[in-house]
Amino acid sequence: MSASELREFFRLLSILQSEQSDSSLEIPSDVDCV
């Protein structure tokens, strides 16, 4: 896998994890990184 593919993979992973743990809180994954 290329670096860009890995970044996309981990981005999707973080989105899935955040949705599972904070399903009631609609927080964009971009905000969590700040």
PyMOL Python script that loads the backbone (N, CA, C, O; Angstrom):
from pymol import cmd

cmd.read_pdbstr("""\
ATOM      1  N   MET A   1       0.843  -1.205   0.000  1.00  0.00           N
ATOM      2  CA  MET A   1       0.000   0.000   0.000  1.00  0.00           C
ATOM      3  C   MET A   1       0.874   1.250   0.000  1.00  0.00           C
ATOM      4  O   MET A   1       1.944   1.285   0.609  1.00  0.00           O
ATOM      5  N   SER A   2       0.396   2.263  -0.691  1.00  0.00           N
ATOM      6  CA  SER A   2       1.146   3.519  -0.728  1.00  0.00           C
ATOM      7  C   SER A   2       0.836   4.339   0.524  1.00  0.00           C
ATOM      8  O   SER A   2      -0.072   4.009   1.287  1.00  0.00           O
ATOM      9  N   ALA A   3       1.597   5.401   0.721  1.00  0.00           N
ATOM     10  CA  ALA A   3       1.407   6.235   1.911  1.00  0.00           C
ATOM     11  C   ALA A   3       0.015   6.863   1.918  1.00  0.00           C
ATOM     12  O   ALA A   3      -0.627   6.954   2.965  1.00  0.00           O
ATOM     13  N   SER A   4      -0.444   7.292   0.749  1.00  0.00           N
ATOM     14  CA  SER A   4      -1.763   7.928   0.677  1.00  0.00           C
ATOM     15  C   SER A   4      -2.865   6.918   0.989  1.00  0.00           C
ATOM     16  O   SER A   4      -3.868   7.262   1.614  1.00  0.00           O
ATOM     17  N   GLU A   5      -2.676   5.673   0.554  1.00  0.00           N
ATOM     18  CA  GLU A   5      -3.668   4.635   0.838  1.00  0.00           C
ATOM     19  C   GLU A   5      -3.712   4.327   2.331  1.00  0.00           C
ATOM     20  O   GLU A   5      -4.782   4.098   2.896  1.00  0.00           O
ATOM     21  N   LEU A   6      -2.541   4.323   2.965  1.00  0.00           N
ATOM     22  CA  LEU A   6      -2.482   4.079   4.409  1.00  0.00           C
ATOM     23  C   LEU A   6      -3.166   5.199   5.178  1.00  0.00           C
ATOM     24  O   LEU A   6      -3.896   4.946   6.137  1.00  0.00           O
ATOM     25  N   ARG A   7      -2.929   6.445   4.755  1.00  0.00           N
ATOM     26  CA  ARG A   7      -3.568   7.588   5.431  1.00  0.00           C
ATOM     27  C   ARG A   7      -5.084   7.476   5.317  1.00  0.00           C
ATOM     28  O   ARG A   7      -5.798   7.700   6.295  1.00  0.00           O
ATOM     29  N   GLU A   8      -5.581   7.130   4.125  1.00  0.00           N
ATOM     30  CA  GLU A   8      -7.020   7.002   3.918  1.00  0.00           C
ATOM     31  C   GLU A   8      -7.583   5.874   4.774  1.00  0.00           C
ATOM     32  O   GLU A   8      -8.673   5.993   5.333  1.00  0.00           O
ATOM     33  N   PHE A   9      -6.831   4.777   4.872  1.00  0.00           N
ATOM     34  CA  PHE A   9      -7.272   3.624   5.656  1.00  0.00           C
ATOM     35  C   PHE A   9      -7.419   3.987   7.126  1.00  0.00           C
ATOM     36  O   PHE A   9      -8.432   3.671   7.750  1.00  0.00           O
ATOM     37  N   PHE A  10      -6.405   4.655   7.680  1.00  0.00           N
ATOM     38  CA  PHE A  10      -6.449   5.026   9.092  1.00  0.00           C
ATOM     39  C   PHE A  10      -7.498   6.108   9.343  1.00  0.00           C
ATOM     40  O   PHE A  10      -8.090   6.166  10.421  1.00  0.00           O
ATOM     41  N   ARG A  11      -7.728   6.969   8.340  1.00  0.00           N
ATOM     42  CA  ARG A  11      -8.754   8.005   8.494  1.00  0.00           C
ATOM     43  C   ARG A  11     -10.131   7.351   8.607  1.00  0.00           C
ATOM     44  O   ARG A  11     -10.938   7.732   9.455  1.00  0.00           O
ATOM     45  N   LEU A  12     -10.390   6.372   7.753  1.00  0.00           N
ATOM     46  CA  LEU A  12     -11.671   5.672   7.806  1.00  0.00           C
ATOM     47  C   LEU A  12     -11.804   4.893   9.113  1.00  0.00           C
ATOM     48  O   LEU A  12     -12.886   4.818   9.695  1.00  0.00           O
ATOM     49  N   LEU A  13     -10.697   4.319   9.565  1.00  0.00           N
ATOM     50  CA  LEU A  13     -10.712   3.576  10.830  1.00  0.00           C
ATOM     51  C   LEU A  13     -11.088   4.489  11.987  1.00  0.00           C
ATOM     52  O   LEU A  13     -11.917   4.129  12.822  1.00  0.00           O
ATOM     53  N   SER A  14     -10.484   5.663  12.038  1.00  0.00           N
ATOM     54  CA  SER A  14     -10.751   6.595  13.134  1.00  0.00           C
ATOM     55  C   SER A  14     -12.202   7.064  13.102  1.00  0.00           C
ATOM     56  O   SER A  14     -12.821   7.270  14.146  1.00  0.00           O
ATOM     57  N   ILE A  15     -12.739   7.231  11.888  1.00  0.00           N
ATOM     58  CA  ILE A  15     -14.139   7.642  11.749  1.00  0.00           C
ATOM     59  C   ILE A  15     -15.059   6.550  12.283  1.00  0.00           C
ATOM     60  O   ILE A  15     -16.017   6.834  13.001  1.00  0.00           O
ATOM     61  N   LEU A  16     -14.768   5.307  11.932  1.00  0.00           N
ATOM     62  CA  LEU A  16     -15.587   4.189  12.402  1.00  0.00           C
ATOM     63  C   LEU A  16     -15.527   4.072  13.919  1.00  0.00           C
ATOM     64  O   LEU A  16     -16.552   3.860  14.566  1.00  0.00           O
ATOM     65  N   GLN A  17     -14.340   4.207  14.489  1.00  0.00           N
ATOM     66  CA  GLN A  17     -14.170   4.080  15.932  1.00  0.00           C
ATOM     67  C   GLN A  17     -14.880   5.215  16.664  1.00  0.00           C
ATOM     68  O   GLN A  17     -15.500   4.991  17.703  1.00  0.00           O
ATOM     69  N   SER A  18     -14.795   6.417  16.136  1.00  0.00           N
ATOM     70  CA  SER A  18     -15.426   7.562  16.786  1.00  0.00           C
ATOM     71  C   SER A  18     -16.947   7.443  16.716  1.00  0.00           C
ATOM     72  O   SER A  18     -17.648   7.864  17.636  1.00  0.00           O
ATOM     73  N   GLU A  19     -17.458   6.867  15.617  1.00  0.00           N
ATOM     74  CA  GLU A  19     -18.902   6.688  15.491  1.00  0.00           C
ATOM     75  C   GLU A  19     -19.396   5.637  16.479  1.00  0.00           C
ATOM     76  O   GLU A  19     -20.492   5.763  17.025  1.00  0.00           O
ATOM     77  N   GLN A  20     -18.598   4.607  16.709  1.00  0.00           N
ATOM     78  CA  GLN A  20     -19.009   3.540  17.618  1.00  0.00           C
ATOM     79  C   GLN A  20     -18.971   4.008  19.068  1.00  0.00           C
ATOM     80  O   GLN A  20     -19.858   3.669  19.852  1.00  0.00           O
ATOM     81  N   SER A  21     -17.956   4.782  19.431  1.00  0.00           N
ATOM     82  CA  SER A  21     -17.790   5.199  20.821  1.00  0.00           C
ATOM     83  C   SER A  21     -18.635   6.434  21.146  1.00  0.00           C
ATOM     84  O   SER A  21     -19.096   6.596  22.276  1.00  0.00           O
ATOM     85  N   ASP A  22     -18.835   7.296  20.159  1.00  0.00           N
ATOM     86  CA  ASP A  22     -19.588   8.533  20.389  1.00  0.00           C
ATOM     87  C   ASP A  22     -20.759   8.636  19.416  1.00  0.00           C
ATOM     88  O   ASP A  22     -20.904   9.640  18.719  1.00  0.00           O
ATOM     89  N   SER A  23     -21.589   7.605  19.368  1.00  0.00           N
ATOM     90  CA  SER A  23     -22.683   7.581  18.405  1.00  0.00           C
ATOM     91  C   SER A  23     -23.688   8.700  18.677  1.00  0.00           C
ATOM     92  O   SER A  23     -24.359   9.173  17.759  1.00  0.00           O
ATOM     93  N   SER A  24     -23.792   9.125  19.944  1.00  0.00           N
ATOM     94  CA  SER A  24     -24.741  10.178  20.290  1.00  0.00           C
ATOM     95  C   SER A  24     -24.163  11.560  20.011  1.00  0.00           C
ATOM     96  O   SER A  24     -24.902  12.535  19.869  1.00  0.00           O
ATOM     97  N   LEU A  25     -22.838  11.635  19.932  1.00  0.00           N
ATOM     98  CA  LEU A  25     -22.191  12.918  19.675  1.00  0.00           C
ATOM     99  C   LEU A  25     -21.735  12.987  18.223  1.00  0.00           C
ATOM    100  O   LEU A  25     -20.832  12.254  17.821  1.00  0.00           O
ATOM    101  N   GLU A  26     -22.349  13.857  17.440  1.00  0.00           N
ATOM    102  CA  GLU A  26     -21.978  13.984  16.031  1.00  0.00           C
ATOM    103  C   GLU A  26     -20.788  14.919  15.897  1.00  0.00           C
ATOM    104  O   GLU A  26     -20.946  16.085  15.535  1.00  0.00           O
ATOM    105  N   ILE A  27     -19.604  14.415  16.187  1.00  0.00           N
ATOM    106  CA  ILE A  27     -18.396  15.234  16.122  1.00  0.00           C
ATOM    107  C   ILE A  27     -17.531  14.802  14.944  1.00  0.00           C
ATOM    108  O   ILE A  27     -17.154  13.634  14.862  1.00  0.00           O
ATOM    109  N   PRO A  28     -17.210  15.713  14.032  1.00  0.00           N
ATOM    110  CA  PRO A  28     -16.334  15.387  12.901  1.00  0.00           C
ATOM    111  C   PRO A  28     -14.976  14.921  13.390  1.00  0.00           C
ATOM    112  O   PRO A  28     -14.454  15.443  14.375  1.00  0.00           O
ATOM    113  N   SER A  29     -14.397  13.935  12.704  1.00  0.00           N
ATOM    114  CA  SER A  29     -13.107  13.388  13.130  1.00  0.00           C
ATOM    115  C   SER A  29     -12.009  14.446  13.046  1.00  0.00           C
ATOM    116  O   SER A  29     -10.992  14.348  13.733  1.00  0.00           O
ATOM    117  N   ASP A  30     -12.219  15.466  12.195  1.00  0.00           N
ATOM    118  CA  ASP A  30     -11.216  16.514  12.041  1.00  0.00           C
ATOM    119  C   ASP A  30     -11.047  17.301  13.345  1.00  0.00           C
ATOM    120  O   ASP A  30      -9.944  17.748  13.662  1.00  0.00           O
ATOM    121  N   VAL A  31     -12.123  17.469  14.089  1.00  0.00           N
ATOM    122  CA  VAL A  31     -12.074  18.244  15.325  1.00  0.00           C
ATOM    123  C   VAL A  31     -11.289  17.491  16.392  1.00  0.00           C
ATOM    124  O   VAL A  31     -10.592  18.100  17.204  1.00  0.00           O
ATOM    125  N   ASP A  32     -11.405  16.154  16.389  1.00  0.00           N
ATOM    126  CA  ASP A  32     -10.732  15.344  17.407  1.00  0.00           C
ATOM    127  C   ASP A  32      -9.216  15.460  17.306  1.00  0.00           C
ATOM    128  O   ASP A  32      -8.513  15.328  18.308  1.00  0.00           O
ATOM    129  N   CYS A  33      -8.711  15.707  16.096  1.00  0.00           N
ATOM    130  CA  CYS A  33      -7.262  15.734  15.899  1.00  0.00           C
ATOM    131  C   CYS A  33      -6.649  17.037  16.408  1.00  0.00           C
ATOM    132  O   CYS A  33      -5.455  17.088  16.701  1.00  0.00           O
ATOM    133  N   VAL A  34      -7.449  18.076  16.512  1.00  0.00           N
ATOM    134  CA  VAL A  34      -6.918  19.376  16.914  1.00  0.00           C
ATOM    135  C   VAL A  34      -6.579  19.389  18.399  1.00  0.00           C
ATOM    136  O   VAL A  34      -6.118  20.405  18.918  1.00  0.00           O
TER     137      VAL A  34
END
""", "prot")
cmd.dss("prot")
cmd.show_as("cartoon", "prot")
cmd.util.cbc("prot")
cmd.orient("prot")
